[in-house]
Each structure stands twice: as structure tokens, then as C-alpha cells.
């Protein structure tokens, strides 16, 4: 085993107080010792921040940033169906990220300010 994460995983899972289902989850391919667990957490942060930005005036919404959020959400929603193991939390997270970006772009477009900053 290379790296510190597998050693840490074995050390923590060796503790005897874990229920069987928790130990199984921690040893799984989607468990907290893999990237598949932590990526949705970070991406939910982007979506939540974008929802918070909906209270801002349209003039303060950056068009390029919202285009990138939308395209990233759409691209990685598709990509989540290709990679294994499938992590449906990541699919939902990317889809919501794309939807918040689309809504922000709609707000700018409806005000006629889509191509201003």
C-alpha cells in the first residue's frame, strides 16, 4: 500500500467500536477515504454560494463565472454516469450546480444585461 490514506483507513477501521455498517461504508469504494466522498461536499459549497448570490443585484453577477458554473455542472453531470463507481450524490450536486448557473444567466438575460461584465 502506497500513501498515508490506506494506512489511516486500516488504522481507523481497526477500532472495535465501529458498527458493522459503518466499517463496511468506510472500507467501500465510495467511503470517506476516497475522492468520491469529498468531491460532492466541495461542489455543494459552490451551489450553495450561488444560491446565496441570487439575493445580489443582477449587475453584480458575473456572466463569465456563471457560464463556467453552468458548463462545469452540465459536463460533469454527464461524466458522473461514465465513471465507476457511480456516485449519485455527485450527479445531483453537478446537476444543481448547472441549474443555479442557468438561473443566474436567465436573471441577467431577462434584465438585458447578459453581455455586460
QUINORVEN-V787679 format. One record per residue. N is the residue number from 1. RES is the residue in three letters. PHI is phi as a letter, one per 30 degrees, with the letter a starting at -180 (NA if undefined). PSI is psi in degrees with one decimal (none if undefined). OMEGA is omega in whole degrees, 0 to 359 (NA if undefined). Layout:
BEGIN
n: [N N]
res: [RES RES]
phi: [PHI PHI]
psi: [PSI PSI]
omega: [OMEGA OMEGA]
END
This chain:
BEGIN
n: [1 2 3 4 5 6 7 8 9 10 11 12 13 14 15 16 17 18 19 20 21 22 23 24 25 26 27 28 29 30 31 32 33 34 35 36 37 38 39 40 41 42 43 44 45 46 47 48 49 50 51 52 53 54 55 56 57 58 59 60 61 62 63 64 65 66 67 68 69 70 71 72 73 74 75 76 77 78 79 80 81 82 83 84 85 86 87 88 89 90 91 92 93 94 95 96 97 98 99 100 101 102 103 104 105 106 107 108 109 110 111 112 113 114 115 116 117]
res: [UNK UNK UNK UNK UNK UNK UNK UNK UNK UNK UNK UNK UNK UNK UNK UNK UNK UNK UNK UNK UNK UNK UNK UNK UNK UNK UNK UNK UNK UNK UNK UNK UNK UNK UNK UNK UNK UNK UNK UNK UNK UNK UNK UNK UNK UNK UNK UNK UNK UNK UNK UNK UNK UNK UNK UNK UNK UNK UNK UNK UNK UNK UNK UNK UNK UNK UNK UNK UNK UNK UNK UNK UNK UNK UNK UNK UNK UNK UNK UNK UNK UNK UNK UNK UNK UNK UNK UNK UNK UNK UNK UNK UNK UNK UNK UNK UNK UNK UNK UNK UNK UNK UNK UNK UNK UNK UNK UNK UNK UNK UNK UNK UNK UNK UNK UNK UNK]
phi: [NA c i d d d d d d d d d d d d d d d d d d d d d d d c d d c d d c b d d d d d d d d d d d d d d d d d d d d d d d e d d d d d d d d d d d d d d d d d d d d d d d c d b d d c d d d d d d d d d d d d d d d d d d d e d d d c i b d c c h]
psi: [125.8 146.5 169.5 -26.1 -46.6 -35.9 -41.0 -40.6 -47.4 -39.3 -47.1 -38.6 -17.2 -15.3 139.6 -8.5 -2.9 132.8 158.9 -40.4 -33.8 -41.2 -40.5 -42.0 -43.3 -26.9 -5.6 168.0 -14.3 11.3 -178.9 -3.6 17.5 164.3 -25.5 -19.1 -40.3 -26.4 -47.6 -34.2 -45.7 -40.2 -32.0 -33.8 -39.9 -44.3 -41.8 -39.2 -37.6 -36.1 -39.6 -31.7 -10.4 -15.8 -14.6 154.2 152.0 -30.7 -24.2 -5.2 126.7 119.7 -46.1 -42.3 -42.9 -34.0 -42.2 -42.9 -43.1 -50.0 -38.1 -44.6 -44.3 -45.6 -47.1 -19.5 -44.2 -43.9 -31.2 -22.2 -11.0 -41.6 155.8 139.9 151.4 128.7 101.7 -23.2 -38.4 -36.4 -49.7 -40.7 -48.2 -38.5 -44.0 -35.5 -42.9 -40.9 -39.9 -37.1 -42.2 -41.8 -41.1 -40.8 -36.3 -42.4 -45.2 -41.9 -41.1 -22.9 -3.3 23.5 27.7 -37.5 24.4 109.4 none]
omega: [177 175 184 185 178 178 178 179 180 181 182 180 179 177 189 184 180 171 185 182 178 179 179 179 182 180 184 179 180 186 185 178 179 178 182 178 189 181 179 180 179 182 174 177 178 180 180 177 179 175 177 179 180 177 181 173 183 182 182 180 181 184 181 179 181 175 179 178 180 182 177 179 180 182 184 171 177 183 180 177 180 184 176 357 178 180 186 174 178 176 181 180 179 178 178 178 178 181 179 176 179 180 179 177 176 178 180 182 182 177 181 184 185 186 174 180 NA]
END
